[in-house]
Amino acid sequence: MSDQIRYPCCDNVNFDESDNRQTTQIDGLNRRQFVQAVGASAAAACIATPAFAKDDAKSKSEALVKKLYDSLSEEQREEICFDWEYSDDRGLLRTHVSNNWNITDAKLNVGGNFFTKDQQDIIEAIFWGLYSPEWKDKIRKQLKDDAGGYGKRQSIAIFGEPGSDQFEFVMTGRHLTIRCDGNSADHVAFGGPIFYGHAAQGFNEKADHPGNVFWEQGLKANALYKMLDGKQQKLALLERQPRESAVAFQGKKSELPGIPVSELSSDQKEHMQKVLGSLLAPYRVSDREDAMQCLKKQGGLDACSIAFYQRGDIGNDQVWDNWRLEGPSFVWYFRGAPHVHVWVNVADSAIVKLNARG
């Protein structure tokens, strides 16, 4: 019986569209200078034991959300702007996350007519400001493979009023949910649950995930598994994973699946820090810092467990494609079969509710 599973909401799509964008002017900078200036201000990727430099990109990205909001026409605001507590059939829309969705019908469609060229440039600068500069090429590849490139199939929404103490910018698309909130969302990292993924070589990837920009995270986790002794591996390896969108918090009273990090040896814990560092590495410094602060408040890595799952082992090579790092209010769920889907939900308290659909 095959372990390959199809997910209808994440269709395999092949794109071969060129990304031809014209240069426009913003405050004396052409569009590429403008975007690069914002991206260049993000600090270097986090190291094995996460430690971070000053992050100027945070204030710039949040300021750009305000700049974008102020530039919107009434017609545009009707389409993409919502009250902070706005709900629809998906629940509280600001906190929704899924593997393939559009938060509004207004696609970015670079070169299209809904957003002006200046607005498109601002949105792109906001987007790249949320990532580490070292990951820019990898994110570009993921977007190209999964959606035909940046600005092809993504959409945005703005909640609350930028410039106030309560606002959030959300961008969504295939294998994408990312947020910019300026710490408006209480208790949570990344502004709320996020999602990333990649189908680099078609829907059903090969065992070594050729070309998948996120598989290095899977290899880091599997290197930890190989460091475990037989008794530890028995604790860590489970037969069947939960459904992929099951990333609600279990709280401190729950018994978390897998092997507790507190039971690892010092060298195993050191490598666990490297796994955590690889998970946080794609994002801007301030979001990494927020995630680490949330984790610290719930007891740090010692309050977490890591589990690996036998089901979905592509190629039956015992390099586990599916695994999960989980704490009382920390879930990083890496589902690598049939291709990579990663669900992230991090807060400093388990009282934060989740609105996820897989």
BATIKOL-591056 format. One line per field, with one value per residue (C-alpha): z, y, x; residue in one letter. Coordinates in steps of 0.2 Angstrom, whole numbers, plus 5000, padded with zeros to 4 digits. Example, Ala and Ser with C-alpha at 12.3 -4.5 7.8 and 13.67 -1.06 7.14 Angstrom:
2
up = (5039 / 5036)
north = (4978 / 4995)
east = (5062 / 5068)
vexvo = (A / S)
This chain:
358
up = (5000 / 4995 / 5008 / 4995 / 4999 / 4988 / 4995 / 4983 / 4990 / 4985 / 4966 / 4956 / 4945 / 4932 / 4928 / 4915 / 4915 / 4914 / 4928 / 4918 / 4929 / 4925 / 4935 / 4943 / 4955 / 4973 / 4983 / 4971 / 4971 / 4957 / 4961 / 4963 / 4973 / 4984 / 4987 / 4989 / 5002 / 5013 / 5011 / 5014 / 5031 / 5039 / 5049 / 5046 / 5048 / 5065 / 5071 / 5079 / 5097 / 5091 / 5094 / 5085 / 5079 / 5079 / 5066 / 5057 / 5045 / 5057 / 5059 / 5040 / 5035 / 5048 / 5041 / 5024 / 5029 / 5034 / 5018 / 5008 / 5018 / 5016 / 4997 / 4995 / 4987 / 4994 / 4982 / 4986 / 5005 / 5002 / 4994 / 5006 / 5022 / 5037 / 5055 / 5068 / 5073 / 5056 / 5054 / 5039 / 5035 / 5039 / 5056 / 5063 / 5046 / 5053 / 5062 / 5047 / 5040 / 5026 / 5014 / 4998 / 4999 / 4995 / 5009 / 4997 / 4978 / 4974 / 4967 / 4967 / 4948 / 4946 / 4930 / 4933 / 4937 / 4955 / 4963 / 4956 / 4952 / 4967 / 4978 / 4970 / 4975 / 4992 / 4994 / 4988 / 4999 / 5014 / 5009 / 5007 / 5023 / 5032 / 5027 / 5030 / 5015 / 5014 / 5010 / 4997 / 4982 / 4990 / 4993 / 4975 / 4969 / 4980 / 4973 / 4955 / 4957 / 4966 / 4959 / 4944 / 4954 / 4966 / 4962 / 4951 / 4963 / 4980 / 4988 / 5003 / 5017 / 5030 / 5047 / 5059 / 5056 / 5052 / 5062 / 5077 / 5091 / 5082 / 5064 / 5053 / 5035 / 5029 / 5012 / 5006 / 4991 / 4987 / 5001 / 5009 / 5024 / 5031 / 5042 / 5047 / 5063 / 5073 / 5089 / 5088 / 5090 / 5109 / 5114 / 5097 / 5086 / 5067 / 5070 / 5071 / 5063 / 5047 / 5033 / 5021 / 5009 / 4992 / 4978 / 4969 / 4957 / 4955 / 4968 / 4973 / 4977 / 4977 / 4994 / 4994 / 4989 / 4975 / 4973 / 4989 / 4998 / 5015 / 5015 / 5023 / 5039 / 5037 / 5036 / 5051 / 5061 / 5054 / 5059 / 5077 / 5076 / 5070 / 5086 / 5097 / 5105 / 5102 / 5117 / 5113 / 5095 / 5101 / 5110 / 5096 / 5082 / 5080 / 5068 / 5061 / 5061 / 5066 / 5052 / 5045 / 5051 / 5069 / 5076 / 5090 / 5107 / 5119 / 5135 / 5149 / 5156 / 5140 / 5137 / 5120 / 5107 / 5104 / 5115 / 5128 / 5124 / 5142 / 5141 / 5127 / 5131 / 5131 / 5113 / 5107 / 5115 / 5106 / 5089 / 5094 / 5095 / 5077 / 5072 / 5079 / 5071 / 5054 / 5057 / 5062 / 5049 / 5034 / 5044 / 5049 / 5066 / 5075 / 5071 / 5077 / 5093 / 5096 / 5093 / 5105 / 5118 / 5117 / 5118 / 5133 / 5142 / 5141 / 5147 / 5132 / 5122 / 5138 / 5138 / 5120 / 5113 / 5095 / 5086 / 5069 / 5060 / 5050 / 5039 / 5023 / 5023 / 5004 / 4997 / 5014 / 5017 / 5036 / 5033 / 5041 / 5030 / 5043 / 5060 / 5073 / 5086 / 5100 / 5116 / 5127 / 5115 / 5101 / 5086 / 5071 / 5060 / 5046 / 5034 / 5020 / 5011 / 4997 / 4996 / 5010 / 5020 / 5036 / 5049 / 5062 / 5077 / 5091 / 5106 / 5124 / 5131 / 5126 / 5128 / 5110 / 5098 / 5081 / 5065 / 5053 / 5038 / 5029)
north = (5000 / 5017 / 5030 / 5044 / 5055 / 5068 / 5084 / 5091 / 5109 / 5109 / 5105 / 5102 / 5116 / 5119 / 5137 / 5143 / 5162 / 5175 / 5188 / 5204 / 5219 / 5237 / 5250 / 5264 / 5278 / 5280 / 5294 / 5296 / 5277 / 5265 / 5250 / 5238 / 5250 / 5253 / 5234 / 5230 / 5244 / 5237 / 5219 / 5224 / 5231 / 5214 / 5207 / 5190 / 5173 / 5166 / 5154 / 5137 / 5144 / 5158 / 5176 / 5191 / 5208 / 5224 / 5223 / 5239 / 5230 / 5228 / 5247 / 5249 / 5235 / 5241 / 5259 / 5253 / 5245 / 5262 / 5270 / 5257 / 5260 / 5278 / 5276 / 5265 / 5272 / 5269 / 5255 / 5246 / 5248 / 5240 / 5225 / 5222 / 5231 / 5224 / 5227 / 5219 / 5207 / 5203 / 5186 / 5176 / 5158 / 5155 / 5161 / 5176 / 5180 / 5188 / 5172 / 5160 / 5149 / 5136 / 5128 / 5135 / 5150 / 5168 / 5179 / 5191 / 5191 / 5205 / 5196 / 5206 / 5202 / 5213 / 5223 / 5222 / 5236 / 5234 / 5241 / 5255 / 5252 / 5262 / 5251 / 5235 / 5241 / 5245 / 5228 / 5219 / 5228 / 5224 / 5206 / 5204 / 5214 / 5199 / 5188 / 5186 / 5193 / 5176 / 5167 / 5179 / 5168 / 5152 / 5161 / 5167 / 5149 / 5143 / 5156 / 5152 / 5133 / 5134 / 5150 / 5156 / 5169 / 5183 / 5193 / 5180 / 5172 / 5180 / 5191 / 5203 / 5210 / 5223 / 5222 / 5236 / 5254 / 5254 / 5267 / 5263 / 5250 / 5237 / 5232 / 5218 / 5215 / 5197 / 5189 / 5172 / 5161 / 5143 / 5137 / 5154 / 5163 / 5177 / 5192 / 5209 / 5216 / 5227 / 5216 / 5221 / 5203 / 5199 / 5184 / 5177 / 5176 / 5180 / 5190 / 5173 / 5156 / 5155 / 5142 / 5138 / 5124 / 5119 / 5107 / 5108 / 5093 / 5090 / 5085 / 5069 / 5072 / 5060 / 5054 / 5066 / 5081 / 5088 / 5106 / 5109 / 5124 / 5119 / 5101 / 5106 / 5109 / 5090 / 5084 / 5094 / 5086 / 5068 / 5071 / 5073 / 5057 / 5048 / 5054 / 5046 / 5029 / 5014 / 5018 / 5036 / 5032 / 5021 / 5035 / 5048 / 5037 / 5036 / 5026 / 5039 / 5058 / 5069 / 5078 / 5092 / 5107 / 5100 / 5113 / 5120 / 5121 / 5107 / 5117 / 5112 / 5099 / 5088 / 5074 / 5079 / 5066 / 5060 / 5061 / 5076 / 5088 / 5088 / 5069 / 5073 / 5073 / 5089 / 5086 / 5081 / 5097 / 5107 / 5099 / 5103 / 5121 / 5120 / 5112 / 5127 / 5139 / 5131 / 5133 / 5152 / 5156 / 5162 / 5176 / 5193 / 5196 / 5203 / 5189 / 5176 / 5186 / 5186 / 5167 / 5164 / 5175 / 5165 / 5149 / 5155 / 5160 / 5142 / 5134 / 5134 / 5119 / 5108 / 5110 / 5103 / 5086 / 5081 / 5067 / 5058 / 5048 / 5032 / 5034 / 5044 / 5039 / 5042 / 5029 / 5019 / 5025 / 5029 / 5047 / 5053 / 5065 / 5070 / 5077 / 5089 / 5100 / 5104 / 5113 / 5119 / 5134 / 5130 / 5119 / 5118 / 5104 / 5098 / 5087 / 5082 / 5069 / 5070 / 5087 / 5100 / 5108 / 5117 / 5123 / 5135 / 5141 / 5150 / 5160 / 5163 / 5156 / 5141 / 5152 / 5158 / 5150 / 5143 / 5145 / 5133 / 5122 / 5109)
east = (5000 / 5007 / 5010 / 5008 / 4993 / 4985 / 4979 / 4966 / 4968 / 4986 / 4985 / 5001 / 5003 / 5018 / 5022 / 5034 / 5030 / 5044 / 5044 / 5045 / 5043 / 5046 / 5056 / 5046 / 5052 / 5048 / 5055 / 5070 / 5074 / 5069 / 5059 / 5073 / 5084 / 5069 / 5065 / 5084 / 5086 / 5073 / 5079 / 5097 / 5093 / 5087 / 5101 / 5111 / 5103 / 5102 / 5116 / 5115 / 5110 / 5099 / 5106 / 5101 / 5107 / 5097 / 5083 / 5079 / 5068 / 5054 / 5051 / 5053 / 5041 / 5028 / 5030 / 5028 / 5011 / 5005 / 5012 / 5002 / 4986 / 4987 / 4989 / 4973 / 4958 / 4941 / 4937 / 4954 / 4950 / 4933 / 4942 / 4957 / 4954 / 4945 / 4941 / 4953 / 4939 / 4932 / 4925 / 4917 / 4914 / 4932 / 4931 / 4942 / 4950 / 4965 / 4970 / 4966 / 4980 / 4979 / 4991 / 4984 / 4972 / 4969 / 4964 / 4955 / 4950 / 4962 / 4978 / 4994 / 4996 / 5012 / 5008 / 4989 / 4977 / 4970 / 4986 / 4996 / 5014 / 5020 / 5008 / 5015 / 5033 / 5028 / 5019 / 5035 / 5046 / 5035 / 5036 / 5055 / 5057 / 5049 / 5063 / 5082 / 5092 / 5101 / 5085 / 5079 / 5085 / 5077 / 5060 / 5061 / 5063 / 5049 / 5037 / 5043 / 5040 / 5024 / 5015 / 5024 / 5034 / 5031 / 5016 / 5008 / 4995 / 4997 / 4984 / 4984 / 4973 / 4975 / 4967 / 4964 / 4972 / 4990 / 4999 / 4988 / 4993 / 4982 / 4985 / 4991 / 4996 / 4994 / 5000 / 4993 / 4995 / 5000 / 5012 / 5011 / 5004 / 5015 / 5011 / 5018 / 5010 / 5021 / 5017 / 4999 / 4993 / 4996 / 5005 / 5010 / 5025 / 5025 / 5009 / 4999 / 5000 / 5010 / 5013 / 5027 / 5030 / 5037 / 5034 / 5050 / 5049 / 5030 / 5017 / 5026 / 5044 / 5058 / 5066 / 5080 / 5068 / 5079 / 5078 / 5067 / 5073 / 5066 / 5072 / 5088 / 5077 / 5072 / 5090 / 5094 / 5080 / 5085 / 5103 / 5096 / 5087 / 5102 / 5111 / 5098 / 5101 / 5090 / 5079 / 5077 / 5073 / 5059 / 5052 / 5054 / 5047 / 5028 / 5019 / 5006 / 5006 / 4991 / 4982 / 4993 / 4983 / 4982 / 4993 / 4982 / 4991 / 4991 / 4996 / 5007 / 4996 / 4996 / 5009 / 5017 / 5021 / 5039 / 5054 / 5056 / 5070 / 5074 / 5079 / 5092 / 5111 / 5121 / 5127 / 5110 / 5103 / 5116 / 5111 / 5092 / 5097 / 5104 / 5087 / 5078 / 5090 / 5087 / 5068 / 5070 / 5083 / 5072 / 5064 / 5068 / 5077 / 5063 / 5051 / 5065 / 5067 / 5048 / 5048 / 5062 / 5054 / 5038 / 5047 / 5057 / 5040 / 5034 / 5050 / 5061 / 5066 / 5067 / 5048 / 5046 / 5046 / 5051 / 5042 / 5046 / 5033 / 5035 / 5020 / 5024 / 5043 / 5046 / 5057 / 5056 / 5074 / 5071 / 5075 / 5059 / 5050 / 5037 / 5041 / 5035 / 5043 / 5030 / 5029 / 5015 / 5012 / 5024 / 5021 / 5032 / 5025 / 5035 / 5025 / 5037 / 5027 / 5021 / 5030 / 5034 / 5021 / 5026 / 5013 / 5020 / 5010 / 5020 / 5014 / 5019 / 5002 / 4991 / 4976 / 4978 / 4966 / 4970 / 4960 / 4968 / 4962 / 4972)
vexvo = (M / S / D / Q / I / R / Y / P / C / C / D / N / V / N / F / D / E / S / D / N / R / Q / T / T / Q / I / D / G / L / N / R / R / Q / F / V / Q / A / V / G / A / S / A / A / A / A / C / I / A / T / P / A / F / A / K / D / D / A / K / S / K / S / E / A / L / V / K / K / L / Y / D / S / L / S / E / E / Q / R / E / E / I / C / F / D / W / E / Y / S / D / D / R / G / L / L / R / T / H / V / S / N / N / W / N / I / T / D / A / K / L / N / V / G / G / N / F / F / T / K / D / Q / Q / D / I / I / E / A / I / F / W / G / L / Y / S / P / E / W / K / D / K / I / R / K / Q / L / K / D / D / A / G / G / Y / G / K / R / Q / S / I / A / I / F / G / E / P / G / S / D / Q / F / E / F / V / M / T / G / R / H / L / T / I / R / C / D / G / N / S / A / D / H / V / A / F / G / G / P / I / F / Y / G / H / A / A / Q / G / F / N / E / K / A / D / H / P / G / N / V / F / W / E / Q / G / L / K / A / N / A / L / Y / K / M / L / D / G / K / Q / Q / K / L / A / L / L / E / R / Q / P / R / E / S / A / V / A / F / Q / G / K / K / S / E / L / P / G / I / P / V / S / E / L / S / S / D / Q / K / E / H / M / Q / K / V / L / G / S / L / L / A / P / Y / R / V / S / D / R / E / D / A / M / Q / C / L / K / K / Q / G / G / L / D / A / C / S / I / A / F / Y / Q / R / G / D / I / G / N / D / Q / V / W / D / N / W / R / L / E / G / P / S / F / V / W / Y / F / R / G / A / P / H / V / H / V / W / V / N / V / A / D / S / A / I / V / K / L / N / A / R / G)
